[in-house]
Amino acid sequence: MQHSEHFKSLSEEAKEYIENRVELVRLEAMDHSSFLFANITAYIILAGTLLLFLISFCFFAGSWLGELLGSLWAGFAIVAGFYLILFLLLIWKFTTWVSNPIQNFLIQKMEEYHADED
């Protein structure tokens, strides 16, 4: 009788341990994902602000070049040509300039998070 009670107690403890472990993994996943989401959201906000600045700057540059050249459309065409060249460069070097840095950034943020935990 003692063995069956001991086995039952051990079984209940193992079940409780597994449930606690699953809950711990779930909470850690939530913690990691919320940390990453918060960082990504912050950088999206910064990128949006930079985008608004760039749009304003493009209008300024197009108008200024248009005044210098005596043709408003030529000034905006030069600015548009610059962005077309930039776009083609980004397509050509996408992995080197965009994909790899984003992956490295995410890995670095996760490593920082783990360093903060220790």
C-alpha positions as CSV (number, residue, x, y, z in Angstrom):
1,M,0.0,0.0,0.0
2,Q,2.8,2.4,0.8
3,H,4.4,1.8,-2.6
4,S,1.2,2.7,-4.5
5,E,0.8,5.9,-2.4
6,H,4.4,6.8,-3.0
7,F,4.0,6.2,-6.7
8,K,0.8,8.2,-6.8
9,S,2.5,11.1,-4.9
10,L,5.5,10.9,-7.3
11,S,3.2,10.8,-10.3
12,E,1.4,13.9,-9.0
13,E,4.6,15.8,-8.4
14,A,5.9,14.9,-11.9
15,K,2.6,16.1,-13.4
16,E,2.9,19.3,-11.4
17,Y,6.5,19.8,-12.4
18,I,5.6,19.3,-16.1
19,E,2.7,21.8,-15.8
20,N,5.0,24.3,-14.1
21,R,7.7,23.8,-16.8
22,V,5.2,24.4,-19.6
23,E,3.9,27.5,-17.9
24,L,7.5,28.8,-17.4
25,V,8.3,28.2,-21.1
26,R,5.1,30.0,-22.1
27,L,5.9,33.0,-19.8
28,E,9.5,33.2,-21.1
29,A,8.2,33.1,-24.7
30,M,5.8,35.9,-23.9
31,D,8.6,37.9,-22.2
32,H,11.0,37.5,-25.1
33,S,8.3,38.3,-27.7
34,S,7.1,41.4,-25.8
35,F,10.7,42.6,-25.5
36,L,11.3,42.1,-29.3
37,F,7.9,43.6,-30.2
38,A,8.7,46.7,-28.1
39,N,12.0,47.2,-29.7
40,I,10.6,46.7,-33.2
41,T,7.8,49.1,-32.5
42,A,10.2,51.8,-31.2
43,Y,12.3,51.5,-34.4
44,I,9.2,51.6,-36.6
45,I,8.2,54.9,-34.9
46,L,11.8,56.3,-35.5
47,A,11.7,55.1,-39.1
48,G,8.3,56.8,-39.6
49,T,9.6,60.1,-38.2
50,L,12.7,59.8,-40.5
51,L,10.4,59.1,-43.4
52,L,8.4,62.2,-42.7
53,F,11.6,64.2,-42.6
54,L,12.8,62.7,-45.9
55,I,9.5,63.5,-47.6
56,S,9.7,67.1,-46.5
57,F,13.4,67.3,-47.5
58,C,12.5,65.9,-51.0
59,F,10.0,68.6,-51.5
60,F,12.5,71.2,-50.4
61,A,15.3,69.7,-52.6
62,G,13.0,69.5,-55.6
63,S,11.8,73.0,-55.3
64,W,15.3,74.4,-54.7
65,L,16.8,72.5,-57.7
66,G,13.8,73.6,-59.7
67,E,14.6,77.3,-58.9
68,L,18.3,76.8,-59.7
69,L,17.5,75.1,-63.1
70,G,14.6,77.4,-63.9
71,S,12.3,74.4,-64.3
72,L,10.3,73.0,-61.4
73,W,9.7,69.6,-63.0
74,A,13.5,69.2,-63.7
75,G,14.3,69.7,-60.0
76,F,11.8,67.1,-59.0
77,A,12.9,64.8,-61.8
78,I,16.5,64.9,-60.4
79,V,15.3,64.1,-56.9
80,A,13.2,61.2,-58.3
81,G,16.2,60.0,-60.3
82,F,18.3,60.0,-57.1
83,Y,15.7,57.8,-55.4
84,L,15.4,55.5,-58.4
85,I,19.2,54.9,-58.3
86,L,19.0,54.4,-54.5
87,F,16.1,51.9,-55.0
88,L,18.1,49.9,-57.6
89,L,21.1,49.8,-55.4
90,L,19.0,48.5,-52.5
91,I,17.6,45.8,-54.8
92,W,21.1,44.9,-56.0
93,K,22.6,44.8,-52.4
94,F,19.4,43.8,-50.5
95,T,21.0,40.9,-48.6
96,T,24.1,42.8,-47.7
97,W,22.6,46.2,-46.8
98,V,19.1,45.2,-45.6
99,S,18.5,41.6,-44.7
100,N,21.7,40.8,-42.9
101,P,21.8,43.9,-40.8
102,I,18.1,43.3,-39.7
103,Q,19.0,39.7,-38.7
104,N,22.1,40.9,-36.9
105,F,20.0,43.6,-35.1
106,L,17.4,41.1,-33.9
107,I,20.1,38.6,-32.7
108,Q,21.9,41.5,-30.9
109,K,18.7,42.5,-29.2
110,M,18.0,39.0,-28.0
111,E,21.6,38.7,-26.7
112,E,21.2,42.0,-24.9
113,Y,18.0,40.7,-23.4
114,H,19.7,37.5,-22.2
115,A,22.6,39.5,-20.8
116,D,20.2,41.7,-18.8
117,E,18.6,38.5,-17.4
118,D,21.9,37.3,-16.0
